[in-house]
Amino acid sequence: MTFDVSGDAYDNFMGRYARELAPAFADYAGIRSGSAVDVGCGSGILTEELASRLGAENVAAADPSPLLEACAARVPGADVRKGAAEALPWPDASFDAALAQLVLHFLDDPVAGLVEMGRVTRPGGTVAACTWNFEEMLLVRTFWQSARAVAPAAPAEQLEVASLEELGELADRAGLEDVDASPLDVSSRYESFDELWGSYQRGVGPAGDFCASLDPETRDAVRDEYRRRLGEPRGSFTLSAQAWALRGRVPT
């Protein structure tokens, strides 16, 4: 399991980007009042953002991984339950909005996940999801390029859509109306390359899991290639990232 890790480990690796993304994504979804569920909540970064806008008593969250415990601790008062995006543990029309941040590319069937999010959202409510545009997500893209340069059989990490238009088509196929797809840009600053590389050593996500599986010599070779591809950074530096986001309305 690539997310059988502590909340601190996740926050140090991907959470630093998720923290920047959460308010932009919540704005994009139009979250200002009502109730909302965070689907695939992980350590609760988006859940916390939703609670700051709606009150914890109006927010729910679900995740199948042990990160759920970190979410429950981060947002006391939220309705936090174990569950997968394709089988959410709430009745029909329970929320005014359902959001999934950085989840779609982990689902075997993203459309099924969006359909299930629509089921727990009231008619006229909003379903929104976002995932990395991996071509513009330097943290992950450069890692996998480096890994494949050293170990050509290394896997890839991506959503099987090639454009924003194709992402929007997932929402159309899920039966949502008034569909929009847009980019959301964020970044994260590192004090050193060692700080960046250290975040991979916690085994978080597919990249961290793959890194942990390597023998020390191969891991060091990937590290050196990663550093080279980033321009041999000395001192602090910033990595940019872009998410693709979609939103749609549940039919009335």
LODRENKE-327073 format. One record per atom (N, C-alpha, C, O): residue in one letter; x, y, z. Coordinates in steps of 0.2 Angstrom, whole numbers, plus 5000, padded with zeros to 4 digits. Each point is the difference from the previous one (the first is absolute). Example, Ala and Ser with C-alpha at 12.3 -4.5 7.8 and 13.67 -1.06 7.14 Angstrom:
BEGIN
A506649725039/A499650065000/A500450065000/A500549995003/S499350064993/S500450065001/S499650055003/S500350065001/
***
This chain:
BEGIN
M500449945000/M499650065000/M500450065000/M500550015004/T499550044991/T500450054999/T499850065005/T500450055000/F499149945004/F499850065004/F499949975008/F499750035004/D500649914997/D500149985007/D500650035003/D500449975002/V499550104999/V500550045003/V499750055005/V499450005000/S501050035004/S499750055004/S499850074997/S500250014994/G499450025009/G499850074998/G500650054999/G500050034995/D500449965009/D500650055000/D500449984993/D500350044997/A499849895002/A500449984994/A499650034994/A500450034995/Y499049965004/Y499650034994/Y500150075000/Y500150034994/D499850015011/D500050075000/D500750034998/D500050054997/N500549915005/N500750024998/N500149994993/N500450044997/F499349915000/F500149994993/F499550034995/F500250054997/M499249935003/M499550034995/M499650055004/M499750054996/G500249955010/G499650055004/G500250074999/G499650045000/R501049974999/R500350074999/R499750034994/R499850064999/Y500049904996/Y499750024994/Y499250005001/Y499750054998/A500149905005/A499350005002/A499750065004/A499550024999/R500950005005/R499950065004/R499950064996/R499550045001/E500949974994/E499950064995/E499449994996/E499750054998/L500249895000/L499449984995/L499350015003/L499650024997/A500449965010/A499349995003/A499650075000/A499449994998/P500950065003/P499550065000/P499950024993/P499450024998/A501049974997/A499950024993/A499449954997/A499650024997/F500549925005/F499549954998/F499350015003/F499549994997/A500550035010/A499450015003/A499650064997/A499450014999/D501050044999/D499850064997/D499749984993/D499450024998/Y501049944998/Y499749984994/Y499449965000/Y499550014996/A500449955010/A499449965001/A499450055002/A499449985001/G500750085001/G499550055003/G499849985007/G499450015001/I501149975003/I499849985007/I500050065004/I500550035002/R498949995000/R499950065004/R499549995006/R500050035005/S499549924994/S499549995005/S499749934998/S500249974995/G499450005010/G499849934999/G500449955003/G500350015005/S499649934993/S500449945002/S500449974994/S499950014995/A500749965007/A500449974995/A500349945003/A500149995006/V500149964989/V500449945002/V500650004996/V500150024994/D500549965009/D500650004997/D500249924999/D500149975005/V499950024989/V500049934998/V500849984998/V500350034996/G499949925008/G500849994999/G500350055004/G500550034997/C499349985009/C500350065004/C500749995002/C500350055002/G500049894998/G500750005003/G500150025007/G499649995004/S500950054997/S500150035006/S499650065002/S500050025006/G499550004990/G499550055002/G500250074998/G499750055003/I500749964992/I500250074999/I499450044996/I499950055002/L499849924994/L499450034997/L499450005005/L499650055000/T500349905004/T499549995005/T500150065004/T499550045002/E501149985000/E500150065005/E499850064996/E499750055004/E500449964990/E499850064996/E499350005000/E499750065001/L499949894998/L499350004999/L499750025007/L499550045000/A500849935005/A499850025007/A500050075002/A499650035003/S501050004994/S500150075002/S499550054996/S499850055003/R499949924992/R499550044996/R499349985003/R499550045000/L500349905001/L499449975002/L499849995007/L499449995002/G501150005002/G500049975007/G500149934999/G499749964996/A500650015009/A500249935000/A499449965000/A499949944997/E499550085007/E499449965000/E499749994993/E499549965000/N500750084995/N499650004994/N500549974995/N499950004994/V500649965008/V500549974996/V500149935001/V500049985006/A500049984989/A500249935001/A500649984996/A500250044995/A500149905006/A500649984996/A500049925000/A499849975005/A500550014990/A500149924999/A500649994997/A500350034996/D500049915006/D500749984997/D500049935002/D499849985006/P500549974990/P500149935001/P500749995004/P500149945002/S500350114999/S500749995002/S500050025008/S499650035002/P501049945001/P500150025007/P500150085001/P500050025006/L500150024988/L500050075001/L499450035003/L500050065002/L499449904998/L499450035003/L500150025007/L499650045002/E500849925002/E500150025007/E500350075000/E499850045005/A500649984991/A500350075000/A499550054998/A500050055003/C499549934993/C499550054998/C499550015006/C499950065001/A499949895002/A499650005006/A500350045006/A499750045003/A501049964998/A500350045005/A500150074997/A500050055004/R500149964990/R500150074997/R499350045000/R500050065001/V499449914998/V499450035000/V499549975005/V499549964998/P500650055008/P499549985005/P499350024999/P499950064998/G499649905002/G499350024999/G499849994993/G499450004999/A501049984996/A499849984994/A499849935000/A500249965004/D499450024991/D499749935000/D500549964995/D499950004994/V500649975010/V500549974996/V499949925000/V500049975005/R500050004989/R499849935000/R500549964995/R500250034995/K499949915006/K500449964995/K499649984994/K499449985001/G500850034993/G499749994995/G500350024993/G500450045000/A499549924995/A500350014993/A499550054996/A499450015002/A500950034994/A499750044995/A499449974997/A499550034998/E500649915000/E499549964996/E499449975004/E499549984998/A500650035009/A499549975004/A500050045007/A500249985005/L499550084994/L500050055006/L499549985005/L499449984998/P500750025009/P499649985005/P499550055002/P499950015006/W499750024990/W499550055001/W499449994996/W500149974994/P499350055008/P499449994996/P500050054994/P500450044999/D499149954996/D500050044994/D499850075003/D499750015005/A500650044991/A499850075001/A500250035007/A499650035003/S500949955000/S500250015006/S500450075001/S500050035005/F500350004989/F500450065001/F499850054994/F499749984995/D500550085006/D499950054995/D500650004995/D499950024994/A500749955008/A500549994995/A500549945002/A500049985006/A500349994989/A500449955001/A500750014996/A500050024994/L500549985010/L500750024997/L500549945001/L500049975005/A500450034990/A500649955000/A500650034997/A500150014995/Q500450005010/Q500650034998/Q500549955000/Q500249965004/L500250044990/L500549954998/L499849935001/L500449965004/V499150024994/V499749935001/V499949974993/V500149945000/L499650094995/L499849974994/L500549954997/L499849944998/H500850085002/H500549954997/H500249945004/H500349964997/F499450045009/F500149935003/F499449965000/F500149945002/L499450084995/L499449964999/L500049954994/L500350024994/D499549925007/D500049964994/D499550024995/D500149994994/D499450045008/D499450034996/D499850075002/D499650005004/P500850054993/P499850075003/P499350024999/P499750035004/V500049944990/V499350024999/V499549975006/V499650035002/A500649915000/A499649975005/A500150045006/A499550015004/G501150024998/G500150045006/G499550064999/G499750025005/L500350014989/L499650064999/L499349995001/L499650045003/V500249904994/V499349985001/V499850005007/V499450025003/E501049945001/E499950005007/E500050065004/E499650015005/M500850044993/M500050065003/M499450044999/M499750035004/G500049964990/G499450034998/G499449975004/G499550045001/R500549905000/R499549965004/R499950035007/R499550015002/V501150015001/V499950035007/V499950075000/V500050035006/T500050004988/T499950085000/T499350014998/T499749964995/R500050095008/R499350024998/R499950024993/R500550024997/P498949975000/P499950034993/P500150075000/P499850045005/G500649984990/G500250075000/G500650025003/G500350064999/G500049895005/G500650015003/G500649994996/G500049994994/T500650025009/T500650004996/T500549945001/T500149985006/V500149994989/V500549955000/V500750034997/V499950034995/A500649975009/A500650034997/A500649955002/A500049975005/A500550024990/A500649965001/A500650034997/A499950044995/C500749955007/C500650024997/C500549955001/C500049965004/T500550044991/T500549955000/T500650044997/T499950054996/W500749925005/W500650044997/W500049994992/W499949954998/N500350114999/N500249994993/N500749985001/N500550055001/F499749894998/F500749975001/F500550034996/F500650005002/E499250034992/E500550034996/E500350075003/E500550024998/E499150015006/E500150065003/E500150005008/E500050055003/M500149884999/M500149995008/M500749985000/M500249945000/L500350115001/L500749985000/L500249955005/L500549964999/L499250045007/L500249965006/L500049934997/L500549965001/V498950024996/V499949934999/V500349984993/V500349954999/R499650104996/R500249994993/R500849985000/R500249964997/T500150095006/T500849995000/T500249945003/T500549974998/F499250015008/F500249945003/F499949944996/F500549964999/W498950034997/W499949944996/W500550014994/W500249944998/Q499950114999/Q500550014995/Q500749975002/Q500349974997/S499950055009/S500649985003/S500049935001/S500549974999/A499050005004/A499949935002/A500149964993/A500449955000/R499350074995/R500049964994/R500750014996/R500249954997/A500150105004/A500750014997/A500549955004/A500449984996/V499450005010/V500549965004/V499749924999/V500449964999/A498950045002/A499749934999/A499450014995/A499550025002/P500749964992/P499550014995/P499349975001/P499550024997/A500549935007/A499349965002/A499650045005/A499549985002/A500850085000/A499650035006/A499350024997/A499950024994/P499649985010/P499350024998/P499950074999/P500550045001/A498949984997/A499850074999/A499450025005/A499749955003/E500250114998/E499550025004/E499650054997/E500250064999/Q499249934998/Q499650054996/Q499349985000/Q499849945001/L499850114998/L499349994998/L499949984993/L500350044996/E499349915002/E500049984993/E499550054996/E499649984996/V500550095004/V499750054996/V500650044998/V500550025003/A499450014990/A500550034997/A499950085000/A500550044998/S499049985005/S499850074999/S499550025005/S499649965003/L500350114998/L499450025004/L499449984998/L499549995003/E500450014990/E499449984997/E499849935001/E499449995002/E501149974998/E499949935002/E499849995007/E499649965002/L500750085002/L499850005007/L499350025001/L499649965004/G500250094993/G499350025000/G499549954997/G499449995003/E500849974993/E499649954997/E499949945005/E499449975000/L501050025005/L499949965006/L499350025003/L499649965002/A500450105000/A499450035003/A499449994996/A499449995002/D500650024991/D499549994996/D499749935000/D499449995001/R501149964999/R499849935000/R499749985007/R499649965000/A500650085005/A499749995007/A499350035001/A499749995005/G500150044989/G499350035001/G499950075003/G499550025001/L501150015000/L500050075003/L499850054994/L500149994994/E499650075008/E499850054996/E500450065001/E500450015005/D499650044990/D500450065000/D500749995002/D500350035005/V500049924992/V500749985001/V500550054998/V500050034995/D500549995010/D500650044998/D500649965002/D500049965005/A500650054991/A500649985002/A500550054999/A500050044995/S500449975010/S500550065001/S500649985003/S500049955004/P500650084995/P500649995003/P500150045007/P499750065000/L500649915005/L500250045006/L500749995001/L500349955000/D500150115001/D500750005000/D500250015008/D499750055003/V500849914999/V500350015007/V500749994999/V500349984995/S500150025011/S500749995000/S500249995007/S499650015005/S501049964996/S500349995007/S500750015000/S500449994995/R499850045011/R500750025000/R500449955005/R499749985005/Y500950014993/Y500449955004/Y500750045002/Y500250044996/E500049955010/E500650035002/E500649974997/E500650035000/S499449914998/S500649974997/S499749934996/S499549985001/F501050004995/F499849934996/F499949955005/F499649955000/D500850055006/D500049955005/D499350005003/D499749945002/E500050114999/E499350015003/E499549964995/E499649965002/L500550064992/L499649974994/L500149925000/L499549965001/W501150024999/W500149934999/W499849965007/W499849944999/G500350095006/G499849975007/G499249995000/G499849955003/S499850094993/S499349995000/S499849934997/S499549985001/Y500950004994/Y499949944997/Y500249945004/Y499749944999/Q500650075007/Q500349945004/Q499449985005/Q500249955004/R499250084996/R499549985004/R499549954997/R499649985004/G500550004990/G499649954997/G499350024998/G499649965000/V500350104998/V499450034999/V499850004993/V500450024995/G499049955003/G499850004993/G500449954996/G500449975002/P499450034991/P500349954996/P500850024999/P500449955000/A499850115000/A500750025000/A500449985006/A500549974999/G499250055007/G500449985006/G500049925001/G500549985002/D499049994996/D499949925000/D500649974996/D500349965001/F499750074992/F500549984996/F500750015002/F500549965000/C499650105003/C500750025003/C500249955005/C500649985000/A498950015004/A500249955006/A500149934998/A500449965003/S499450024991/S500149934997/S500749994997/S500249954999/L500250115000/L500649994996/L500649985005/L500050025006/D500549954991/D500649995004/D500350065001/D499950054996/P500649965009/P500350065001/P500450034995/P500050064998/E500349904998/E500450024994/E499650034995/E500150064997/T499349915001/T499650034995/T499650065003/T499950054996/R499949955010/R499750065003/R500550065000/R499850054998/D500849945003/D500550065000/D500150024992/D500050064999/A499949894997/A500150024993/A499450044997/A500050054997/V499449935006/V499450044998/V500050075003/V499950054997/R500449955010/R500150075003/R500450054996/R499950054999/D500749924999/D500550044996/D499750024993/D500150064998/E499549904999/E499750024994/E499450055001/E500050054996/Y499749945009/Y499450055002/Y500450075001/Y499750054998/R500849955006/R500350075002/R500350034993/R499950064999/R500449904997/R500250024993/R499450034996/R500150064997/R499449915003/R499450024996/R499750075003/R499750044996/L500449975010/L499850065003/L500550065000/L499850055002/G500749934994/G500550064999/G500550005006/G500350065001/E499849895003/E500550005005/E499950065005/E500450045001/P499049965002/P499850065004/P500550005006/P500149955004/R500150114998/R500450025006/R499550055004/R499950054997/G500049935009/G499650055004/G499249994998/G499949944998/S499750115004/S499349994999/S499850004993/S500350034996/F499149945002/F499850004993/F499249995001/F499849975005/T499950044989/T499249995000/T499849964994/T500350004995/L499349955007/L499749964994/L499350024999/L499650005005/S500250014989/S499350014998/S499649944999/S500349954999/A499150065001/A499549944999/A499450034997/A499850055002/Q499849914994/Q499450014998/Q499549955001/Q500149944998/A499350075004/A499549955001/A499450024994/A499950064999/W499849894999/W499550014996/W499349985004/W500049955003/A499650104997/A499449995004/A499350004995/A500050034995/L499549935008/L499450004996/L499550025006/L500049985006/R499450044991/R499450015005/R499449994995/R500050024994/G499549965010/G499349994996/G499550005005/G500150005006/R499350014991/R499450005005/R499649944999/R499949974995/V499850005011/V499649945000/V499350024997/V499750055002/P500149914993/P499350024997/P499550015005/P500049965005/T499550084994/T499450015005/T499549964997/T499449995003/
***
